[in-house]
Amino acid sequence: MALAAQARHLEHEVKAGRTDEVAVGFQLLEHYFARFVAEYPSAVERATNASAV
């Protein structure tokens, strides 16, 4: 959820012409994406195991 929220926020800022903090916002977006990539496989495994029971 944080990844999607940050992407939306960054998009709105850019569309509104507020680009002074885009670099920082993009770094935060990359952070959330890396966290998503790291956590996604275990989340899928938990969901798969839960439905198998």
Secondary structure, DSSP 8 states (H G I E B T S, - for coil): -HHHHHHHHHHHHHHTT--TTHHHHHHHHHHHHHHHHHHHHHHHHHHHHHHH-
